[in-house]
């Protein structure tokens, strides 16, 4: 008879069992048995070391150096977020950063680098501009320079606003943080183009209080992805080159201003190939025109009919206060002819139609 005790099961079955374990229970599973300790080694490394965050301090940076010296863990690192409190730090901190980046460069991983704000200034309400500017300049002049000196391959530029403090004077400090961070890198020349793209990590919002959204702009594949964002509008304050020639736009579980979305689609010209709008609410700009999904689909300046594929579903029209007729179900098209049919029928509110070949 076959031995079916856990230690004697095939590795494939053990790995399948481990994949169902919650992240917080992986550590306990590793302590339970030598077999599971070995089987979960890769899962443990990916879960706990793929994205790392450290504050600029002797203790924090020594921990970063220690982990990057361990090849078993270092090869799984993909993102490093540096926390900065707006103060100036010691030269030895730069040495720690350079040593850690050198260790990662020797492995050959492509590493995404980013900053998050750590509130340490007691007079933050009054000195927030100085604090944020010092944080941003530190990242550009110290963190990024250390990575460039050791020739570490760079992935995305990450702006982490999940821990950005809220103040009485500036409730929307996350928007200010994103705006200041990205403008600094565009104003200082070609720094942004050393990265593959821009990634913004957002905290919970009023519309999605239990979720953390993100915005991703990948310069290499020309993809814009907005997921679980309460109101996607800050992008209209960023330089226009962010949105030139996009090949794919994905907006899911988010609120958008109609005018901003229309300008983004216009900026993509006639190279836009794929568009996804799912669980999206079309909002009206204050004192602006009444944009609707129907007007977006029929606008002569928006080159939607050149799309190769599209996905639409659960589209809420704030102007009329209702779901778009025909858009309350998921509709997918995989050819230009099908896209043309979908757009025409959604614009006219036709609920029942078939896709052409």
N, C-alpha and C positions, 0 to 999 in steps of 0.2 A: 504493500500500500504506500501511496505517496505521502510524505510528511508534509502536513499543511500548517505546521506551527509557523508563526510569523518569521522567525529568524531564517527559516529554510525556504520561504517563498522566493520566486524569481525576482531579480532586481527591478524588472519592469513593473511588477505588481506593487512592490514596496514604494517605488517612486510615484505611482498613481495614487496610492493611499496618502502619501505625504503631501501631494498637491492639494488635497482637500482640507488640510490643517490651516486654521487661522494663523495669521502672522504672529500674534502674541503667544501662540502655543508651540511654535517651532522650537523655541529654546527648551521647553519641557520635554518635547519629543526627543531632542538630541541627548538629553540626560537619561532617558529611559533605557537605552540599549545601545551597544556598540554598533550593531547593524544599522539602526536608524541614524546614529551619529554620522556614519559614513554616507548613508543614502541621502541625507538632507544637507550635506555639505554645500552643494551648489545652490540649493534653494535658500539656505541660510545666508550665503554670501550675496545673492541677488537681492533678497528682501531687505537686508540690513546695511548693505554697502554700496548699492547702485547709486543712491542719492545721499550725499553727505553734507552736513552743515556744521560750520565751526565759527566761533567768534574770534576776532583778532585779540588774542591773549596768549601768554606763554603756555598756559595749560592747554588751551584749545589747539594751538598750532603744533605743539609737541605730540598731541594725540593724532593729528593729521599725518605727521611725519612717520609715526610709529605704524599706522595702518598701511601707508603706502610702501613701507619696507617689507610688508608681508605679501609676497606674490600671490598667495591663495586668495586674499581679499582684494588686493589692489587691482587685479585684472578685471574685477567686476565693477569698479567705480566708473561712473559715467557723468555724474554731475557733482560739482563742488560749489556750495553756497557759502560766502564769507559774510559773517555778521559784523557790522561796524557801528560804533556809537557816536561817530562824528568827532572823535578826538584824534590827536596825533600819537603815533606809537613808535616803539623803539626799532633801531636798525636790526636787532636780532630777529624780530618778527619777519622782516623781509627775507632773512637768511633761511628761516624755517619754511616760508612759502616756496622759495626757490628750490630747497632740498626736496620738498614733497613733490613739486612739479617735475623735477628731474627724475625722481623715482617712477612717476607715471609715464613720462616721456620714454623712458627706457623700455617700458612694456609695450608702448605703441598705441595705447587707447586714445580715442578721440574724446576729449573732456569738455563738457559744457561748464562755463564759469558764470557766476552771478553774485549779486549782493543782496543782502537783506538788512533792514534797519533794526538796530538794537537800541532801545531808548534808555540812555544813561544820563542824559542831561536833565538836571532838575528844572531848569528854566526853558524847557523845550518849547512851550507856547510862544515865548518871546524870541527864541533863537533858532527856530526850526529851519529857517532858510540857510543859516550858516552850517547847522548840523548836517542837513541833507547835502549841501554842496561839498562839504569836507568828505562825506562818505563817498560821493560819486567820484571826486577827484582822487581819493585814495585808491579806489578800484582801478581807475585808468592809469595812474602813475606808478602804482606799486604792484597790485595783484596781476594785472594784465601784462605789465612789463616783465615780471618774473616768469610768467608762462612763455612769453616770446623769447626771452633770453635762452631758455633751455630747449626751445623749439618743440614745445608740447603741442600736439595737434588739437585745434580748438573746434568745439561743436557749436552750440547755441550760446548767445548772450542771454542770461536769465535775469529777470527783474522779479524778485520775490516780495510781494506786498502783503503777504499773509500776516506778518507781524507788524505792519506799519501802524504806528500809534494814531489814535483819533484824538483830535484836540478841539477845544471849544472854538478857537479862532479859525480852524481849518478842518471841518468835518470830513471833507473828501480828500484827505491827505494822500490816499493811495493814488488818486489821479495825478496829484502834483508830483508824487514820487516817480511814477512812470514817465510823466511828461518831462521832468527834469533829467532823469537818467538817460532817456533815449536822445533828447536834444543835445546833451553834452557830447555824446559819441558822434553824432552827425556834425556838430560844430567843430570838432577836433580833427576832422579829415576823414581818412579811410579806415579808422579803427573798426567801425561796424562791419566792414567788408572782410575782416579777418575771420568772422564767425559765419557759420552756415545759416543762421537765422536768429530771430528774436523770439524769446519765450517769456511770457508774463504769467506769473502764478498769482492768482487772486484769492482772497479770503471769501468767506460766506457773504452773501448779499441779501438785501431785503426780499428779492424775488425768490432766491434760492438759499434760505438760511442754513440748511443742513449740508450744503455742497460747497466745494472749493473749485472754482473754474480756472480755466487757463486760456490764454490767447497765444497762438503760435503762428509766426510768419517765417516760412522756410524759403530763403533766398535761392537755394540750389534747385529745388523742384518747383518753385513758384507756387507755394500752397499757403493759404490762409485758413486757419482753423480757430473757431471761437466756440468754446463749450462751457455751458453753465455760468454764463455771465449775466448779471442782472440787467445791465444796460450797456450795450457796446456802443459807445459814442466817443470815447477819448481818442480813438484812432484818427479822428478828423483833425486833431491838433498836431499830428506827427507829420514829418516830411513826406511829400507825395511819392517819393521813390519807393516807399514801403509797398505801395499798392500798384505799381506800374507792371503791366505784363503778367498778372497772375494767371496761372493755368487751372487752378482749382480753388474753390471757395466752399468752406463747410461751416455752416452756422447751425448749431444745435442747442436746444434748451437755453435760449437767450432772448433778450429784448434788444431791438435795433431801431434806430431812427431811420425813417424811410429815405430822407434826403442823403444821409451819410452812406447808406447802403447803395443808393443809386450812383453816387459819386465814385464809390469803390468799383462798382461794375463798369462804369464809364472808363475809369483809369486802366482797366484791364484790356481795353481795346478789343480787337477781334481775335485774341489768342486764348481767351477763356474757354476751357473745354469741359469742365465738370463743375456743377453747382448743386449744393445740398442745402436745403432750408427745411429744418425739421423742428417741431415744437418751438416755433419762432413767433414772437409778438412784434408787430409793426407799430412803432410808437410815432407820435406826431411831435415834431420839434416845437418848442414854445414860440408862439408868434410866427410859426412857419406855415407852409402850405399843407393841405390835407393830403398826405400821401396814402395810397391804398395799394394792396397787392395787385389789383387789376391794372392800375396805372403804371406800376413797375413793370409788369409783364408786357405792356403794350408801348412803353416809352421808346420813341425812335432812336434816342441817344444811347440806349442800353443794348449792347450787341448780344442778346440772349439766344437768338436763333442760330448762332454759329456753334452752340453747345453740342458736344458729342454725347453727353449724358446728363441726367438731372435726377434729383430726388426731392420731392415735396411732400410735406405731411404736417397736419395740425398747425395750420397757419392762422393766427389770430389777427384780425384787423381792428386796431384800436380806434380808428376814425369812425367806424360803423358799430363798434362794440359787439362784434360777432365773429364766428369762424368764417373763413373764406368759403363760399359755395364750391363744393367739389374738392376743397383743400383740407377738409377735416379727415381725410383718409390718406394713406401713404400711396403715392404715385411715383413710379420709377420709369424712366425712359432711357434707352441704351443706343439711340441713333438720332441723327439730326431730324429725320422725318417724324420720329416719335416725340422729340422735344417740341417741334412746331405744333403738333397736335395738342400736347399737354398745355402749352402756353395759351393757345387760342381758346381752349375749353375752360381753363381756369379764369381767364380774363372775362369771359361771358357768363361765368357761373354755371356752366353745364356740368351736372353731377354725374351723368351716365354717358360714357363714351368709350370707344375702343381705340387702342393704339395702332397706328398704321405700321406697316413693315418698315 
